[in-house]
Amino acid sequence: MNTSLATDYLVIGAGATAMAFVDTMLDESDAHVLMVDRHAQPGGHWNDTYAFVRLHQPSAFYGVNSRALGSGRKDDSEWGGGLYELASGAEIVSYFDQLMQQRFLPSGRVHYLPMHSYEGDRSERHSITSLLTGDSSTVQVRKKVVDATIAQTAVPSTHPPRYRVGPGVCCIPLNDLVNVAHPYARYVVVGGGKTGIDACLWLLHNGVAPATLQWIIPNDCWFLDRANIQPGQENLLRTIGSLANQFEAIGAADSLPDLMLRLERAGELLRLDPSVMPSAFRAATITQAELNALRRIENVVRLGRVCAIEADRIALERGSIAAVSNALYVDCSASAVPFIPHGSLKAFDGNRVNVLTVSSYQLLFSAALIAYVECHLDDQVQMNQLCGFVPPPHSPQDWLNMWAAYLDNQRQWKHHAGLSSWLARCHLHLLPTVMQALQEGDPAKLAVLNRFAQARKQALDNLPRLLQAVADSTQSS
């Protein structure tokens, strides 16, 4: 059966970024929206992830602009450090489901079709098909199609390992770790990113001895100290000071290694092994207590990516190691953040909106900002100037490119009165949220704010020279 639907905006996806986009559309326009998603409920990849997953950033900086996520409690557990809560995957899925049922659908302006696939060219031709019945519908889009699937967040359960697994080898996605029914002689975690960290910490938390763990890390990563990225009035000095530290490092560095070491000395970056220089940066945050727990794992393999796992050997890019019998391999090798070539996409492209990152680290804030711009501006040149793509980081060089693009966007935002006013009210935006706690006449807070402003200017002055030095170094190597 083929039917026809019509809408102002067709939003492909009902994941976190799609929800943040539509939430702002409801507040800033009178548009009607059709949301189409392959999952049975909102939340995108959060529906597919492992049972013990949590955010790596405080709940206060995640979610949509109209409704805060979490209760504002602090984590006083062994490794929580007394920092603000990190929402669990179950909390996040429930949050988005409530948002759909209590805000989006009752508005009368959102039509939501779960368990449907989008089939079209994301430009002129649009159709959707039910995954349950096979029935298709053509969709007439009066204004624009919104692609909220650009950041194809990957989780191990939806992506098989890219390495060969030999017969008799027990290799499971991280999701299945909670279903283990008997002990293993060794637990081998494959992957050094956020999911690898979570797997190791979960195993340690549940009593697995560090000596029983083996951690295969293709590339060591720089980590962010989560204590530096906190909401709350009591954290203003540290949070603004952290930003000042980063800008001061950019302003003073003359090379990429020099920059990374300056950031480490300032307490902004952490690494697993002080003797190993990390070559990756994926914005994973960690507490000091979690880092100390991970350092208890002595059997760390640094021979590149896994090529194959056999019953007696593990083949890696730079060699091979012996395997033990009765070992459980936990696959954490899927890259959660895809590589999107810088400049390959624009947020506004004719009758299509691409939900990209336009801020450092904050995907959902980016989606909300793009929606605001879509609702209030018509000139696509200006719209894309306000929403320049900020590439998600994978390497130390990406950290620098990320800040360069983000600072350029911030310069553009200051010159648009309406957007500046909205940013000051947007609780997803880190800096205004923290700045609300600034009390006029408080010398300590005013001093750190002045330091921040000076450091930001120094960073902007030195950034072109530093980027050129990095480019020259890359070409010569």
C-alpha positions as CSV (number, residue, x, y, z in Angstrom):
1,M,0.0,0.0,0.0
2,N,1.3,3.4,-0.9
3,T,0.0,6.6,0.7
4,S,1.1,10.2,0.7
5,L,2.1,12.5,3.6
6,A,2.9,16.2,3.7
7,T,4.9,18.2,6.2
8,D,7.0,21.4,6.6
9,Y,10.1,19.5,7.8
10,L,11.0,15.9,7.4
11,V,13.5,14.9,10.1
12,I,15.4,11.7,9.3
13,G,16.1,10.1,12.7
14,A,14.7,10.4,16.2
15,G,18.0,10.2,18.0
16,A,19.5,12.7,20.5
17,T,20.4,15.3,17.9
18,A,17.1,15.0,16.1
19,M,15.3,15.5,19.4
20,A,17.3,18.6,20.3
21,F,16.7,20.0,16.8
22,V,12.9,19.5,16.9
23,D,12.7,20.7,20.5
24,T,14.0,24.1,19.5
25,M,11.9,24.2,16.4
26,L,8.8,23.9,18.6
27,D,9.8,26.9,20.6
28,E,11.1,29.1,17.8
29,S,8.6,28.4,15.0
30,D,5.1,27.2,14.2
31,A,6.3,24.6,11.7
32,H,5.0,21.0,11.5
33,V,7.5,18.2,11.6
34,L,7.5,14.5,10.6
35,M,10.1,12.4,12.4
36,V,11.1,9.1,10.9
37,D,13.3,6.5,12.7
38,R,14.2,2.8,12.4
39,H,14.1,2.3,16.2
40,A,10.9,1.5,18.1
41,Q,11.3,4.5,20.4
42,P,13.3,7.8,20.4
43,G,16.9,7.9,21.4
44,G,18.8,6.6,18.4
45,H,21.9,4.7,19.4
46,W,21.0,4.8,23.1
47,N,18.6,2.1,22.3
48,D,21.4,-0.2,21.1
49,T,24.1,0.4,23.7
50,Y,25.3,-1.7,26.6
51,A,23.4,-1.9,29.9
52,F,25.9,0.0,32.1
53,V,26.6,2.9,29.7
54,R,26.7,6.4,31.1
55,L,27.3,9.8,29.7
56,H,30.9,11.0,29.8
57,Q,29.8,14.5,30.5
58,P,27.5,15.9,33.2
59,S,23.8,15.3,32.5
60,A,23.3,19.1,32.8
61,F,25.1,19.6,29.4
62,Y,23.1,16.9,27.6
63,G,19.5,16.6,26.4
64,V,17.3,19.3,24.9
65,N,16.9,23.0,25.7
66,S,13.4,22.9,27.1
67,R,13.8,20.2,29.7
68,A,16.8,19.5,31.9
69,L,18.2,15.9,32.1
70,G,18.8,14.5,35.5
71,S,18.2,15.8,39.0
72,G,21.4,17.7,39.7
73,R,22.6,15.1,42.2
74,K,26.3,14.4,42.7
75,D,28.1,11.0,42.4
76,D,29.7,10.1,45.7
77,S,30.6,6.6,44.7
78,E,34.1,5.2,44.9
79,W,35.2,6.5,41.5
80,G,32.6,9.3,41.1
81,G,34.7,12.0,42.7
82,G,31.7,13.8,44.1
83,L,31.1,15.3,40.6
84,Y,27.7,15.9,39.0
85,E,25.7,12.9,37.8
86,L,26.2,11.1,34.5
87,A,22.9,9.9,33.2
88,S,22.6,6.2,32.5
89,G,21.5,4.9,29.1
90,A,18.2,3.8,30.6
91,E,17.6,7.3,32.0
92,I,18.4,8.9,28.6
93,V,16.0,6.6,26.7
94,S,13.3,7.3,29.2
95,Y,14.0,11.0,29.0
96,F,13.6,11.1,25.2
97,D,10.5,8.9,25.4
98,Q,8.9,11.2,27.9
99,L,9.8,14.2,25.8
100,M,8.1,12.6,22.8
101,Q,5.0,11.6,24.7
102,Q,4.6,14.7,26.9
103,R,5.8,17.5,24.7
104,F,6.3,16.7,21.0
105,L,3.1,14.7,20.2
106,P,0.8,16.8,22.4
107,S,2.0,19.9,20.5
108,G,0.0,18.7,17.5
109,R,2.9,19.7,15.3
110,V,5.0,16.6,15.5
111,H,4.1,13.4,13.6
112,Y,6.4,10.5,14.7
113,L,6.8,7.3,12.8
114,P,9.0,4.8,14.6
115,M,10.1,1.5,12.9
116,H,10.3,3.2,9.5
117,S,13.2,3.6,7.1
118,Y,13.8,6.7,5.0
119,E,14.2,6.0,1.3
120,G,15.0,9.0,-0.9
121,D,17.7,11.3,-2.1
122,R,17.6,13.7,0.9
123,S,16.9,16.5,-1.6
124,E,13.8,16.2,-3.8
125,R,12.5,12.7,-3.6
126,H,11.3,11.4,-0.2
127,S,9.6,8.1,0.8
128,I,9.4,6.1,3.9
129,T,8.7,2.4,4.5
130,S,7.4,0.5,7.5
131,L,9.8,-2.1,8.7
132,L,6.9,-4.1,10.1
133,T,4.3,-4.0,7.2
134,G,6.4,-3.0,4.2
135,D,3.8,-0.2,3.4
136,S,5.4,2.8,1.8
137,S,4.5,6.5,1.8
138,T,5.7,9.3,-0.3
139,V,6.4,12.5,1.6
140,Q,5.8,16.0,0.3
141,V,8.2,18.4,2.1
142,R,7.0,22.0,2.0
143,K,10.2,23.5,3.4
144,K,13.2,21.3,4.1
145,V,14.5,17.8,4.9
146,V,16.6,17.5,8.0
147,D,19.3,14.9,8.1
148,A,20.0,14.1,11.8
149,T,21.9,10.9,10.9
150,I,25.2,12.6,9.9
151,A,26.9,11.6,13.2
152,Q,26.4,7.9,12.7
153,T,27.3,7.0,16.3
154,A,28.5,3.4,16.3
155,V,28.2,0.9,19.2
156,P,29.8,-2.6,19.2
157,S,26.4,-4.4,19.2
158,T,25.5,-3.0,15.7
159,H,29.0,-3.3,14.1
160,P,30.8,-6.7,13.9
161,P,34.5,-6.7,14.6
162,R,36.7,-5.7,11.7
163,Y,39.2,-8.4,12.6
164,R,38.9,-12.2,12.0
165,V,37.7,-14.4,14.8
166,G,38.9,-18.0,14.6
167,P,36.9,-21.1,15.5
168,G,36.6,-21.8,19.2
169,V,37.3,-18.2,20.2
170,C,34.7,-16.5,22.4
171,C,34.4,-12.9,21.2
172,I,31.4,-10.9,22.3
173,P,30.2,-7.3,21.8
174,L,30.3,-5.2,25.0
175,N,26.5,-5.4,25.3
176,D,26.8,-9.1,26.0
177,L,29.2,-8.7,28.9
178,V,26.3,-8.5,31.4
179,N,25.2,-12.0,30.2
180,V,28.4,-13.8,31.1
181,A,27.4,-17.0,32.9
182,H,30.7,-18.4,34.1
183,P,34.2,-17.2,34.9
184,Y,37.0,-17.0,32.3
185,A,40.7,-17.3,32.8
186,R,41.3,-14.0,31.1
187,Y,39.2,-11.1,30.0
188,V,40.6,-9.3,27.0
189,V,39.2,-5.9,26.2
190,V,39.8,-4.9,22.5
191,G,39.7,-1.1,22.1
192,G,41.1,1.9,23.9
193,G,38.3,4.4,23.5
194,K,35.3,5.3,25.6
195,T,33.8,1.8,25.4
196,G,37.1,0.2,26.2
197,I,37.4,2.3,29.3
198,D,33.8,1.5,30.3
199,A,34.4,-2.3,29.9
200,C,37.6,-2.2,32.0
201,L,36.0,-0.2,34.7
202,W,32.9,-2.4,34.8
203,L,35.0,-5.5,35.1
204,L,37.1,-4.1,37.9
205,H,34.0,-2.7,39.7
206,N,32.5,-6.2,39.6
207,G,35.5,-7.9,41.2
208,V,37.6,-9.1,38.3
209,A,41.2,-9.0,39.4
210,P,43.5,-6.6,37.4
211,A,45.9,-9.5,36.8
212,T,43.0,-11.3,34.9
213,L,42.5,-8.4,32.6
214,Q,44.3,-7.8,29.3
215,W,43.7,-4.5,27.5
216,I,44.5,-4.1,23.8
217,I,45.0,-0.4,23.0
218,P,45.7,0.3,19.3
219,N,46.4,4.0,20.1
220,D,46.8,5.6,23.5
221,C,44.4,8.5,24.0
222,W,44.6,11.8,25.8
223,F,41.7,12.1,28.3
224,L,39.9,15.1,29.7
225,D,39.7,15.5,33.5
226,R,36.0,15.4,34.2
227,A,36.4,17.6,37.2
228,N,37.2,20.5,34.9
229,I,33.9,20.3,33.1
230,Q,31.3,20.8,35.7
231,P,28.1,22.8,36.1
232,G,27.1,24.5,39.4
233,Q,28.0,27.8,41.0
234,E,30.6,26.2,43.2
235,N,32.6,25.2,40.1
236,L,32.7,28.5,38.3
237,L,36.3,29.3,39.2
238,R,37.6,25.9,38.1
239,T,35.5,25.7,34.9
240,I,36.4,29.2,33.7
241,G,40.0,28.5,34.9
242,S,40.1,25.3,32.8
243,L,39.1,27.2,29.7
244,A,41.7,29.9,30.5
245,N,44.3,27.1,30.9
246,Q,43.5,25.7,27.4
247,F,43.6,29.2,25.8
248,E,46.9,30.0,27.6
249,A,48.4,26.7,26.2
250,I,47.3,27.6,22.7
251,G,48.6,31.1,23.1
252,A,52.1,29.9,24.2
253,A,52.7,26.7,22.3
254,D,55.0,26.6,19.3
255,S,54.3,23.0,18.2
256,L,51.6,20.3,18.7
257,P,53.7,18.2,21.2
258,D,54.5,21.4,23.1
259,L,50.8,22.2,23.2
260,M,49.8,18.7,24.5
261,L,52.4,18.8,27.2
262,R,51.4,22.3,28.3
263,L,47.8,21.1,28.6
264,E,48.9,18.1,30.6
265,R,51.0,20.2,33.0
266,A,48.0,22.5,33.5
267,G,45.8,19.5,34.5
268,E,43.6,19.7,31.4
269,L,44.7,16.4,29.8
270,L,45.5,13.0,31.4
271,R,47.1,9.9,30.0
272,L,47.1,6.3,31.1
273,D,50.9,5.8,31.1
274,P,53.1,8.8,31.7
275,S,55.8,7.1,29.7
276,V,53.7,6.7,26.5
277,M,52.9,9.7,24.4
278,P,49.3,9.4,23.2
279,S,48.5,9.7,19.5
280,A,44.7,9.9,19.8
281,F,42.2,12.3,21.3
282,R,38.5,11.4,21.3
283,A,37.3,13.7,24.1
284,A,36.8,10.9,26.6
285,T,36.4,12.3,30.1
286,I,37.6,10.5,33.2
287,T,38.0,11.1,37.0
288,Q,41.3,10.8,38.7
289,A,40.0,7.8,40.7
290,E,38.9,6.0,37.4
291,L,42.3,6.7,35.9
292,N,44.1,5.2,39.0
293,A,41.8,2.1,38.7
294,L,42.7,1.7,35.0
295,R,46.4,2.0,35.9
296,R,46.1,-1.2,38.0
297,I,45.8,-3.1,34.7
298,E,49.4,-4.1,33.9
299,N,48.8,-6.3,30.9
300,V,48.4,-3.6,28.3
301,V,49.1,-4.4,24.6
302,R,50.3,-1.6,22.3
303,L,50.9,-3.3,19.0
304,G,48.3,-1.5,16.9
305,R,44.8,-2.8,15.8
306,V,43.8,-6.5,16.1
307,C,44.0,-8.3,12.7
308,A,42.9,-11.7,13.9
309,I,42.2,-13.7,17.0
310,E,43.0,-17.4,16.9
311,A,42.8,-20.0,19.7
312,D,46.5,-19.7,20.4
313,R,47.6,-16.3,18.9
314,I,46.4,-12.7,18.6
315,A,47.7,-11.1,15.4
316,L,48.1,-7.3,15.5
317,E,49.4,-4.7,13.1
318,R,52.9,-4.7,14.7
319,G,53.3,-8.2,15.8
320,S,51.5,-11.0,17.5
321,I,51.1,-12.3,21.1
322,A,50.2,-15.6,22.6
323,A,46.6,-16.2,23.6
324,V,45.4,-18.2,26.5
325,S,42.7,-20.8,26.5
326,N,39.4,-20.0,28.2
327,A,39.7,-16.3,27.4
328,L,36.7,-14.0,26.8
329,Y,37.3,-11.3,24.2
330,V,35.2,-8.2,24.6
331,D,34.9,-6.2,21.4
332,C,35.0,-2.4,22.0
333,S,36.6,-1.5,18.7
334,A,33.7,0.3,17.0
335,S,34.5,4.0,16.6
336,A,31.7,5.9,18.4
337,V,32.4,9.2,16.5
338,P,32.7,8.9,12.7
339,F,35.3,10.7,10.7
340,I,33.7,13.5,8.7
341,P,36.1,15.3,6.3
342,H,36.4,19.0,7.2
343,G,34.5,21.1,4.9
344,S,32.7,18.3,3.1
345,L,29.3,19.3,4.4
346,K,27.4,22.5,5.2
347,A,24.7,22.8,7.8
348,F,22.4,24.5,5.3
349,D,22.5,23.2,1.7
350,G,19.6,24.3,-0.3
351,N,16.4,22.5,0.8
352,R,18.4,20.3,3.2
353,V,19.6,20.8,6.7
354,N,22.6,18.7,7.9
355,V,22.7,18.5,11.7
356,L,26.5,18.9,12.2
357,T,28.6,19.8,15.2
358,V,29.1,23.5,15.4
359,S,30.5,23.6,18.9
360,S,33.3,21.7,20.7
361,Y,32.1,18.4,22.1
362,Q,28.4,19.4,22.4
363,L,26.4,17.6,19.7
364,L,23.0,18.4,21.1
365,F,23.7,22.1,21.7
366,S,24.9,22.2,18.1
367,A,21.6,20.7,16.9
368,A,19.6,23.2,18.9
369,L,21.6,26.1,17.6
370,I,21.2,25.0,14.0
371,A,17.4,24.8,14.6
372,Y,17.4,28.3,16.0
373,V,19.2,29.6,12.9
374,E,16.9,27.8,10.6
375,C,13.9,29.4,12.3
376,H,15.1,33.0,12.2
377,L,17.4,33.5,9.2
378,D,16.9,33.2,5.4
379,D,20.3,34.0,3.9
380,Q,22.1,30.6,3.6
381,V,25.5,32.2,3.3
382,Q,25.0,34.0,6.7
383,M,23.4,30.9,8.1
384,N,26.5,28.7,7.3
385,Q,28.8,31.4,8.6
386,L,27.0,31.1,11.9
387,C,27.0,27.3,11.8
388,G,30.5,26.4,10.6
389,F,31.4,22.7,10.9
390,V,33.4,21.9,14.0
391,P,35.1,18.5,13.3
392,P,34.8,15.9,16.0
393,P,38.3,15.1,17.3
394,H,40.2,11.9,16.7
395,S,43.8,13.1,17.1
396,P,45.7,15.8,19.0
397,Q,45.7,17.9,15.8
398,D,42.0,17.6,15.6
399,W,41.8,19.1,19.1
400,L,43.5,22.2,17.7
401,N,41.4,22.3,14.6
402,M,38.3,21.9,16.7
403,W,39.1,25.0,18.8
404,A,40.0,27.0,15.7
405,A,36.6,26.3,14.1
406,Y,34.7,26.8,17.3
407,L,36.3,30.1,18.1
408,D,35.5,31.3,14.6
409,N,31.9,30.3,15.1
410,Q,31.8,32.2,18.4
411,R,33.1,35.3,16.7
412,Q,30.2,35.1,14.3
413,W,27.6,34.5,17.0
414,K,28.6,37.8,18.8
415,H,27.5,39.8,15.8
416,H,23.9,38.5,15.7
417,A,21.8,40.0,18.4
418,G,19.0,37.5,18.3
419,L,21.3,34.5,18.4
420,S,23.4,36.0,21.2
421,S,20.2,36.5,23.3
422,W,19.2,32.9,22.7
423,L,22.6,31.6,23.6
424,A,22.5,33.4,26.9
425,R,19.3,31.5,27.7
426,C,20.3,28.1,26.4
427,H,21.2,25.8,29.3
428,L,23.0,23.4,26.9
429,H,25.7,26.1,26.2
430,L,28.4,25.5,28.8
431,L,29.8,29.0,29.2
432,P,26.6,31.0,29.8
433,T,25.4,28.3,32.1
434,V,28.5,28.7,34.2
435,M,28.5,32.5,33.9
436,Q,25.1,32.8,35.4
437,A,26.8,32.1,38.7
438,L,29.0,35.1,38.4
439,Q,28.3,37.5,41.2
440,E,29.1,41.2,40.5
441,G,31.8,42.4,42.8
442,D,33.3,39.0,43.7
443,P,37.1,39.6,43.2
444,A,38.1,36.0,42.7
445,K,35.5,35.4,40.1
446,L,36.2,38.6,38.3
447,A,39.9,37.9,38.3
448,V,39.4,34.5,36.7
449,L,37.1,36.0,34.1
450,N,39.7,38.6,33.2
451,R,42.3,35.9,32.9
452,F,40.0,34.0,30.6
453,A,39.5,37.0,28.4
454,Q,43.2,37.7,28.2
455,A,44.0,34.0,27.5
456,R,41.4,33.8,24.7
457,K,42.9,36.9,23.0
458,Q,46.4,35.3,23.2
459,A,45.0,32.0,21.8
460,L,43.4,33.8,18.8
461,D,46.6,35.7,18.1
462,N,48.8,32.6,18.1
463,L,46.4,30.1,16.6
464,P,47.3,30.9,12.9
465,R,51.0,30.5,13.6
466,L,50.4,27.3,15.6
467,L,48.2,25.8,12.9
468,Q,50.8,26.6,10.3
469,A,53.6,25.0,12.4
470,V,51.5,21.8,12.7
471,A,50.8,21.8,9.0
472,D,54.5,22.2,8.2
473,S,55.4,19.5,10.6
474,T,52.9,17.1,9.0
475,Q,54.2,17.8,5.5
476,S,57.9,17.3,6.5
477,S,57.1,14.0,8.2
